Amino acid sequence: MIDTGELEIVWHPMGPIGKTYDHVPADIASMADEAHRAHSVGCYRSSVILARAVIEAAAKTKGAVKGNLQQKIDNLHEQGHIRLFVKDAAHGIRDSGNDAVHDLKIVPEKEDSSEVLTLMASVLDDIFITGETLKQMKEKREEKVGK
């Protein structure tokens, strides 16, 4: 609170704003939410680094556990968990995260962080929604035709 004598000004700090990911395993959803919270308070480097960690954790849930993150992302695509353009998005997140960690001269800005979060959501959707939805649809179809 600031008292100017004539006018009393009260400042309420903005709390971080996250995002829920109901379709994503809780531990990964928590990290993705934290990436959004970091972004909302201007911690763009943290947001980008967390988004990279989210991609790696998501890959591991689908069995992509060997090699570096580049290989894990490629494996996700080879196994049919993500589409080609989503693989490219995941590599973009990986590159941005690596830059944020290893090259201190590259400082992510708000727009960079926002783009990475959008791409992260696409990767999570492909892994945890689109793939699962298609799998369920296929199983229902097979049940109907007796296969």
C-alpha positions as CSV (number, residue, x, y, z in Angstrom):
1,M,0.0,0.0,0.0
2,I,1.2,3.5,-0.9
3,D,-0.1,6.5,0.9
4,T,0.4,9.7,-1.2
5,G,-1.4,11.8,1.4
6,E,-4.3,12.5,-0.9
7,L,-4.7,9.2,-2.6
8,E,-4.3,5.7,-1.2
9,I,-3.0,3.2,-3.8
10,V,-3.2,-0.5,-3.1
11,W,-1.3,-2.9,-5.3
12,H,-2.3,-6.5,-5.5
13,P,0.4,-8.6,-7.2
14,M,-0.9,-10.8,-10.0
15,G,-0.6,-14.5,-9.2
16,P,0.8,-16.9,-11.7
17,I,-1.7,-18.2,-14.3
18,G,-1.4,-21.9,-15.2
19,K,-3.3,-24.3,-17.4
20,T,-4.8,-27.6,-16.7
21,Y,-4.2,-30.6,-18.9
22,D,-6.8,-33.1,-17.8
23,H,-5.9,-35.7,-20.5
24,V,-2.2,-35.8,-19.5
25,P,-0.7,-37.9,-16.7
26,A,-0.7,-35.8,-13.5
27,D,3.1,-35.5,-13.1
28,I,3.5,-34.3,-16.7
29,A,0.4,-32.0,-16.4
30,S,1.9,-30.4,-13.3
31,M,5.1,-29.6,-15.2
32,A,3.1,-28.2,-18.2
33,D,1.0,-26.1,-15.8
34,E,4.2,-24.8,-14.2
35,A,5.6,-23.8,-17.6
36,H,2.5,-21.7,-18.1
37,R,2.8,-20.2,-14.6
38,A,6.4,-19.2,-15.3
39,H,5.4,-17.6,-18.6
40,S,2.6,-15.7,-16.9
41,V,5.0,-13.9,-14.6
42,G,7.6,-13.2,-17.2
43,C,10.0,-16.1,-16.5
44,Y,10.3,-17.0,-20.2
45,R,13.6,-19.0,-19.9
46,S,12.1,-21.1,-17.2
47,S,8.9,-21.6,-19.2
48,V,10.9,-22.8,-22.3
49,I,13.1,-25.1,-20.2
50,L,10.1,-26.7,-18.5
51,A,8.3,-27.2,-21.8
52,R,11.4,-29.1,-23.0
53,A,11.2,-31.3,-19.9
54,V,7.5,-31.9,-20.5
55,I,8.3,-33.3,-24.0
56,E,11.0,-35.6,-22.6
57,A,8.7,-36.9,-19.8
58,A,5.8,-37.4,-22.2
59,A,8.1,-39.4,-24.6
60,K,9.2,-41.7,-21.7
61,T,5.5,-42.5,-21.0
62,K,5.3,-44.0,-24.5
63,G,8.4,-46.1,-24.1
64,A,10.9,-43.7,-25.8
65,V,13.5,-44.0,-23.1
66,K,16.8,-44.7,-25.0
67,G,19.1,-42.0,-26.3
68,N,18.9,-38.3,-26.2
69,L,15.8,-36.2,-26.6
70,Q,16.2,-36.0,-30.3
71,Q,16.2,-39.7,-30.6
72,K,13.2,-40.0,-28.2
73,I,11.2,-37.6,-30.3
74,D,12.1,-39.4,-33.5
75,N,11.1,-42.7,-31.8
76,L,7.7,-41.2,-30.9
77,H,7.1,-40.5,-34.5
78,E,8.4,-43.9,-35.7
79,Q,6.0,-45.6,-33.3
80,G,3.1,-43.6,-34.5
81,H,2.5,-41.5,-31.3
82,I,3.0,-38.2,-33.1
83,R,2.5,-37.0,-36.6
84,L,5.4,-35.6,-38.7
85,F,4.6,-31.9,-38.2
86,V,4.2,-32.5,-34.5
87,K,7.6,-34.2,-34.5
88,D,9.0,-31.0,-36.0
89,A,7.3,-29.0,-33.3
90,A,8.8,-31.2,-30.6
91,H,12.2,-30.7,-32.1
92,G,11.6,-27.0,-32.1
93,I,10.8,-27.1,-28.3
94,R,13.9,-29.2,-27.8
95,D,16.1,-26.7,-29.7
96,S,14.6,-23.8,-27.8
97,G,15.1,-25.5,-24.4
98,N,18.7,-26.4,-25.3
99,D,19.4,-22.8,-26.3
100,A,17.9,-21.5,-23.1
101,V,20.0,-23.9,-21.0
102,H,23.3,-23.8,-22.9
103,D,23.6,-20.4,-24.5
104,L,23.1,-17.6,-22.0
105,K,23.2,-15.1,-24.9
106,I,19.9,-16.4,-26.2
107,V,17.2,-15.1,-23.9
108,P,13.7,-16.2,-24.7
109,E,11.2,-13.4,-25.0
110,K,7.5,-13.5,-24.3
111,E,6.6,-14.4,-27.9
112,D,9.2,-17.2,-27.9
113,S,7.8,-18.7,-24.7
114,S,4.2,-18.3,-25.9
115,E,5.0,-20.2,-29.2
116,V,6.8,-23.0,-27.3
117,L,3.8,-23.4,-25.0
118,T,1.5,-23.6,-28.0
119,L,3.7,-26.2,-29.6
120,M,3.9,-28.1,-26.3
121,A,0.1,-28.4,-26.2
122,S,0.2,-29.8,-29.7
123,V,2.7,-32.4,-28.8
124,L,0.7,-33.4,-25.6
125,D,-2.5,-33.5,-27.6
126,D,-1.0,-35.8,-30.2
127,I,0.5,-38.1,-27.6
128,F,-2.4,-38.2,-25.1
129,I,-5.5,-37.3,-27.0
130,T,-5.3,-37.9,-30.7
131,G,-3.5,-41.2,-30.5
132,E,-5.7,-42.5,-27.7
133,T,-8.9,-41.4,-29.4
134,L,-7.9,-43.1,-32.7
135,K,-7.0,-46.3,-30.8
136,Q,-10.4,-46.3,-29.1
137,M,-12.2,-45.7,-32.3
138,K,-10.3,-48.6,-34.0
139,E,-11.1,-50.9,-31.1
140,K,-14.8,-50.0,-31.3
141,R,-14.8,-50.6,-35.1
142,E,-13.2,-53.9,-34.7
143,E,-15.7,-55.0,-32.0
144,K,-18.6,-54.1,-34.4
145,V,-17.2,-56.1,-37.2
146,G,-16.1,-59.0,-35.0
147,K,-12.4,-58.9,-35.5
